[in-house]
Amino acid sequence: MSLQIRLAMFYAVLVGAALLAFGLAVYNQSTEILMQQIDVRLESAIKDAGNALRWQNSETMITYDASILLQLYDSNGELINATETTQAGFLPGEVIDPEGLTITLQTRQEYSAELVRGNLHYKALSVPVMVDQFNVGVLQAGTSLTAVDRLRVELLRSLVLIGLVITVVAASVGYYMARTALAPLATVTEIAGEITRSDDLSLRIPEGRNKTDEVGLLIAAFNETMVRLEHLFNAQRRFIADVSHELRTPLTVLKGNAGLMRRMNHLDMEALDSMSNEISRLTRMVEDLLLMAQAESGRLEIELIPVEMDSLLLEVYQQARILAGEKKQFQIVDIDQLIVLGDRDRLKQVLLNLISNAIKYTAVDGEILLRLYNAGDEVRLEVKDNGCGIHEDELEKIFERFYRVERSRSKMIDYDKKGFGLGLSIAYLIMVRHAGRILVESEVGVGSVFTMCLPKFMPEN
Ligand code: ADP
């Protein structure tokens, strides 16, 4: 059964139950009031008749209410007198309530009862007639309950009818409201099904007018999940395409050289060198990918210990001098004694990557300057070059996996030194693990500044 129907039914049952309780209360209360009125009428008729008997000291019976039959009995239960009644059903001379008569004679207590005789439903009241503490007889009064019964039936019919109408209206309103509220869910189901069928993650659910209710929030959350999924899926697809693309060139070179040597039937040193270079490149790439996978899944082992950044900078500087060669100006212009909490090898890897990029993308007579300084709570290590620079549009992309700026690459880099576009992605991930970041400023033709920023280590003492 659909949620709409269940909600509508629940609503209708709730309204129905409330109406039933209300109807029962109204019916009982009304019946009670009507019966109390009958009792009052019977009692006052008997009282009037008793008073008349006492004053006139005779057995003449009078009643002002023609719908009430009065009967007077002596102490032996013999009928002495009776009024005439207009009401059908009472036979002249017949005792109104024989059982009431007997009981009242015996107990000398008032007795009232509801009786049915033939078609007649009536109420009877028996009252002892006392003279000087002696029971001299019984007065009985009876009146038909037909009018009361008719009123009860009318009331019941009206209550049932009104109750049914209101319950049906409640069910319809409930169904309509549930349908309106749940309509967007049908769209969600439909679009989710379409995404599965067509494998199209770019589909989104149209947002309704009300974005803050539960359904609106569900749609927003669903769409957000889809954006994230699409992004992840595309990244995955691009990653596979990039890896395959990167693998193709070295494998082609390896295959070509191997084929060449086989055809010539002798070992060619040049071909062997080229093959060895390709294998080194492939090995680097696989190592980089492994490192990145570890960093992305949070499995990269990072041992946090106090690291003296000045000694780290000097160490990397010595190594990189060889890379820079003699034709580039490469120097440290500022070096403060600063300590950070981090993994020395990983931080060294980041710095080496920034410096080797600076060397790679700077012309032969270029200038590379290194600075280590303190900036508030941060330790900053700056690598500044006057190389080709990076275009503004590309600045935010250089930290993406496999991203390389084609122009700079083709201009300055020979094939052997060509990177995979993984260096900065790995550097970024390592810095994030150290609660740090990399700042970059660059201008095409002027140069670039890459800055490692790390929280300063403050020993507690
Ligand atoms: P790669 O291995 O290709 O150098 P990286 O991830 O280290 O990959 O860098 C991504 C891209 O950013 C590079 O291809 C290059 O275009 C650009 N880049 C990085 N550092 C510099 C720099 N100092 N000057 C100019 N371009 C740079």
Residues whose N, C-alpha, C, O or C-beta is under 5 A from the ligand:
A	BS01	ADP	N357 A358 Y361 G387 G389 I390 I398 Y403 R404 V405 S408 G419 F420 G421 L422 G423 L424 S425 S448
